[in-house]
Amino acid sequence: MEFKPIKTKKIYEEIIDQVKAMINSGALQPGDRLMSERDLAEKFQVGRSAVREAFRVMEAMGIIKIKPGEGTYISEQHVEILLNSFSPVLPADRENVREFMELRRILEVEAAGLAAQRRSPEQLETINMSLQRLKNDVEQGNLGGEADLQFHFTIAEASHNSFLLKLMNTVGDVMSRVLSATLHVLYQNPDNPPRIIKEHQAIYDAIKNKDPEGARRAMFEHLSKAEEYLFNNI
C-alpha cells in the first residue's frame, strides 16, 4: 500500500484515514517510524500545516508518539485500540482534561482583559492576523489549530504580564494537543466552525475597542462553550 495524493476538503482527516488504513493492512506496524512532516506533505501533495494538524490529532488519539529530536512513531498500543474509533482519545482522563480547561479559563480570561487595556497597535495587528489565518484555515476545511493557538498566545503576550505568559508557555504542549483534539470533536458538527469564528471575532473586537470587561466576557463564553460541547460529545 502507498500513500495517495489528498483530494478531499478535510485534509487532515484524510491523512489520518490513510495512516489508519496502512496500520490496519499491516503496511505500518507499531513502532514503525513515519516520514517527516515535509516528506509526508510531498507524498500527500498538501501543505505541511495539514500534516501537522493530523499529527496532533493522531497523537491525542494515541495512534502515534512524537519523540522530540527523534521522529514520529506508530504507537506500541494494540492495533485494535488504535482503530476502534475515529473520535480522539484525549491525552488524559476526563477529569484531568476538565481541570486543564479550568486552568485555561483562569489564565486566559484575565489575559484577554489585560490585553484590552495594554495591547500595542502592533500586537493588535498580530492578533488580527491570527484571526484571519484561522478563518482561512476553517474555510479550507482544516482545523486551524496553529492559528487558534497563536491567537490565544498573542493575547497572552499583549497582556504584558511576564508570569502569565510563562505559565501559558509551560502548558503550551498540552494545550496544543488538547486544542487539536477539542477542535476535531467540535468540527464534526458543521454548525460549530462558524460559531467558533464569531467567538474569536468577539474577543478580538473587545480587545480592539479597549473593553476589558467585554474581552473577559467573550473569552469566558468561548472557553466555556467549547468545554460544554466537548464533554457532551465524548
N, C-alpha and C positions, 0 to 999 in steps of 0.2 A: 504494500500500500504506500502511496506517495501523497504528500501534501498537494492540495489543489488551489489555484487562484481563487480569491474571495470575490463573489459577485452577489452578495446579499446586503440588505440595508444595515442590519445589526451585525456589524463586522466582528466585534469581539465575541458574540455568541457563536458565530460560525467557526471561529478559531477554536473555541472551547469544544464544540461538537466534533471537529476533526481530530483534535487531540484525544478526546474520549473514545472516538471510533478506533483510533490506532491502538489505544490501550486494550480495547475490547477484542481487537483482532489479534493481539499479541505482537504487533509491529513495534509497540513501545512497551517495555517491561518496567515494573517497579525498580527504581534505582538507576534507570537509564537517564543520561544527560540530554536535555533538549538543546536545540540550536540557540544561538544568541538571539536577542530581540531583532538585531539588524538582519541576520540571516533568515529568520522566520518571516520578517516583513517582506524580504525579497521573494521568498518562496510563495507566500500568500498573495504577493503583489498588493500590499496595503501599507499604510503609514505605520511607523514604529509605535505611535501612541496607541493604536488599536491593539497591537500585540501586548503593550504594557498593561492596558486595561484588562485584557484576557488573563495575563499572568496574575494580576492582583486578585481577580475573582477566583481563579483556579487555586491560588494559594489559600484563600479563605475557605474554599470548598474542600481543601485537603488533597487535591489532585496532584499538586506539585509542591516542592520545597525549594525555596530560593536561598542559596548559600552565598552570602556576600563574598566577592573575591574568588569564588569557585565556579559558580554557574547555577543553572536551574535543573532540578532532577524530578523525575516521576516519583511520587510518594511511595514509601515502602508499605503503606497500608494495603489491606486486601483489596483486590480489584473490584469485587462486588460492592464494597463500601463506596468506592470512588464513583461507580456507575449507577448507584442506587437512585440518585435524584439530581435534577438539574438545579434545584434550589441550593444556594450556598449554605454550607455549614459554617456558621460564624466562628471566628477564631477564639472562642471561649464559650462557657456555658451562658445561658440566657441571663442569669443574674449578674455575671461579670460584665456582659455587654450593656445591660441596663445601667449599671454603675458607671460604666465608661460614658454613656450618653449623658448621665447626670453631670459628670465632670465637664463634658463639653459645654453644657448649659452654664455651669458655674464660671467657666473661663470666658466663653465666647459672648455671652450676653453682656457682660461688663466691658469686654473688649470692644464690642460694637458701640456701646455708649461713649467710651473714651475716644474711640476713633472719630465719632461725630464731633467731638469737642476739639480734638488735637490734630486731625489729619492735615497734611500739607496738600497743596494742589497737585503735586506730582504723585503722591500716594493715592489721592482720589482717582487720578487717571489710571494708575496701575490696577486699582480695584475694578474700574470700569472695563479695562482691557480683559481682565479675567472673566468678568460677566459676559462680555461679548464673545469670548472664546468658548465659554460654557454654552451659550445659545447656539453657536455654530456647531459645536460637537453634538448637541442634542438633535439639532435639525438633520444632521447627517446620520443619525441612528447610533451614535456612540454614547458611552456612559458619561463622558465629560468629567471623569474623576480627577484628572490632573488639574483642570481649570477650576473645578469646585474646591479642591484642596488649596490651590493658590489664592482663590477668592477669600477663604477664611483666614489663611495665614497672613495675607496682605492687610486684612483688617486688624489682626493682632499687632502687626508691625506699626500700623497707623495709631495704635493706642499709646505708643511711646512709653510703654511700661516694660522695661527690660526683663523683669522677673516673670511677667505674664508670658512674654514671648519665649523665654527659656522653658517654661512649663509646656507650652504648646510644642516646642521642638522636641522635648523629652518624650512626648507621647505621639510624635509625628508618624512613626512607622505603624503603630497600632491604629492610629486614626486613619491612615491611608488604606489599610486592609479592611477595617470596619466600614469605611465610607464606600469602598468599591462594592462590598457585599451588600450594604444597605441600598445603594443605588440600583444594583442588579434586581433586588426584590421589588423596589419601588417602581422600576420601569417596566415590570411585567404588566402593570396597569397603564394603558395609554393615556389615561386622564392625569397621571402624576407628573410627567415631564413638564408640560406647560404650567402646572400649578407650582412646581418647584422653581421654575424660571421666574415666575411672578413673585415668589417669596424672596428670591435673591435680589430682584429688582427693587422690592420694597425696602430691603436692608440698605442697598446702595443709595436709594433716593433719600432715606433718612440721614445717612452719613453725609451725602452731598449737601443737604439742607441744614446741616449742623443742628440736628434734632436728636439729642442724646436719648431721651425717653422713647421717641419713636424708633430709634435704632435698636434699643434694648428690647422693645416690644416685638419688633419684626424678627429679630434673631431668636427670641424665645419661642415665638409661634412657629418659626421654621423648624427648629430643632425638635420641638415637642410634637409637631405633626408627623415628622419623619419617624420618631420613636414610636408613636402610637400606631402608625401604619405597619411598621416593621414587626412589632410584637403581636399584631393581629393577623399577620400573614406568614409566620414561620412556625 
